[in-house]
Amino acid sequence: MKLSRIALAAAALAATGSAFAVVGAPASDILHITGSSATGINVAKSLSLLCDAAAGAPNSLTIYKQTTTTDTLGNVWTADCAVKFVAQSTTAGAAKVYSQVRVNTAGSASAITAITTATTFVDPAAITGSNNIAAAGSLGFLSTLGQLKSVTAGTVSETSDGGFLDVEPAMFTAIGNTIAVPVASQLQATKYLQTFGIAVSSQLYNALQAYQVAKGQLSAACATASANGVDGNGNPITLYTATGDTTPACQPSISRAQVAAYLSTANNLAKKAGVNFLFGSTAAAVANDLPSTAQISPSPAAGTKIAYVRRNNSSGTYVGSIEYFLNNPIGGTTTVGGSLAATGSNTTGTTTNVSLLAAYTATGSGDVVSVLNDPVTKPTAAPLNTAYAFAPLSAENNPIGTSDAYRFVKLNNNYIADGVAGAGQTAEAQAGRYDYVYELVKYGASTATLGALNAIENALAAGQSSPGLFLTTESSFSRGGVRKNTNPYGVFK
């Protein structure tokens, strides 16, 4: 039986899961990864497989994280193995192995910027206390109690060795990020494909669902119909109330063109009509284009604002969204349809308002979700004061089966969200019917790092990816063998 350094230290101190110290890994044995948050669980799964294989025993990996959730990792966590377990897997890497992997997935650009600018990591040797977490959902592969721990303190400021990015680095520099674009030998395509979607607040989801049933665009089963008096001509009025059904058959749809109208800098009809732009409005005074014999519930009043919740400029989700919807990774240039800027942060809560659109910048995916769940009172410092909000969001997020109220909608009548708990949210993309998808790239500050990233990437077999991610080998949609990192399926040169 092999015991990890952590387990041995815990036993020596007669610890029971809190207030214990551990033996630290030598600096030469530690790999630091930063970058895309979407890859976090994939990386953890790979590390678990590699550790078990190297240790010759199951359940040999221990993960220390800052949050207490049972099914998510958060952005900052560390994986520790009983033995050295991450080594090169191809000739791209030097002969280097690691026993500990420290991760901070603060956004894709950090895979490069954190090489020279230190960021926060969890150091197990500096922990002042921890508690065991019973892993669930996407973390169910950590099946033994004690493999997943929430920690108190234990953070250090260190530089990164590289990591994974949703889109290639040149797209970040194009929108004003100061990062060094790597030489070709430091940047490689991966076999990971990441799906994205448009997430909306529950009020917007339900209003769209009721409206599209009333318009005959969704099945009548997706809303309840009831009599609601008569119109001015004495004709019976039917009130359509959304059921909130999240299955693909009942998911309402938003078009790529509608999203682009909101995201662009132009003060267009979308900005002037606010949320009612999605309900047939051409001016703020027009509520929707339903006939006088139809009404919907919920129904946004004329002049109702819509909120666009976006990630910051270092996020692959944000950069990918303006490339996909505006065909413009530069952004901010009004003469060429640049992207609408949003100022502020989670602490200041300031927003940019254009007529009936409020654009708000959230730091991480979790912050986006928090605002979508309750845009009336969030962000706390300066609430958006509207029940109607939307955001581009990576599809590893799935609100079904959780306390989250937001929902994914279809994009151009194509769905990515399966609408059930625990779904992979990739099947339509794999089949080539959904194209809001990017092929990730990886960056290594050294050949040793690239070798380790290759090992992590290659550890997962088909069908083992976490929600929102799938492998190139699982896709039935081909671009003739030319691997590109601009959408769809990923400009990789």
Secondary structure, DSSP 8 states (H G I E B T S, - for coil): ----HHHHHHHHTT-SSSS-------GGGEEEEEE-GGGHHHHHHHHHHHHHHHHTSSS--EEEES---SS---SEEEEE-SS--B---STTS-S--BSEEEEE-S-TTHHHHTTTS-EEEEEEEEEEEEEE----GGGTT--STTSEEEEEEEEEEE---EEEESS-HHHHHHTT-------GGGEEEEEEEEEEEEEE-HHHHHHHHHHHHHTTSS-GGGEEEEEEEE-TTS-EEEEEEE----SGGG--EE-HHHHHHHHBSS--HHHHHGGGGGGT-SSTT------TTEEEES---TT--EEEEEE-TT-HHHHHHHHHHHS-SS---GGGT-B------TTT---EEETTEEEEEESSHHHHHHHHH-TTT-STTS----S-EEEEEETT---TTSS---EEEEETTB----SSTT--S-HHHHTTS---EEEEEEEESSHHHHHHHHHHHHT--TT---TTEEEGGG-S---TT---SSSS-----
